[in-house]
């Protein structure tokens, strides 16, 4: 038996939804990583002059 159109549309919608959610999570992780890197650079630049004096 061939799957009905409703089942196919539901499956496609589910795959698209999962893809969007995973992409959003990936973007969130990337933004968090960039934020941590920027904070590390700022802290390093703030602490460097006190070590040289």
QUINORCOR-V799963 format. One line per field, one symbol per residue. ss: DSSP state (H for helix, E for strand, - for the rest). A space follows every 10 residues. Layout:
ss=???
//
This chain:
ss=----HHHHHH HHHHHHHHHH HHHHHHHHHH HHHHHHHHHH HHHHHHHHHH HH-
//
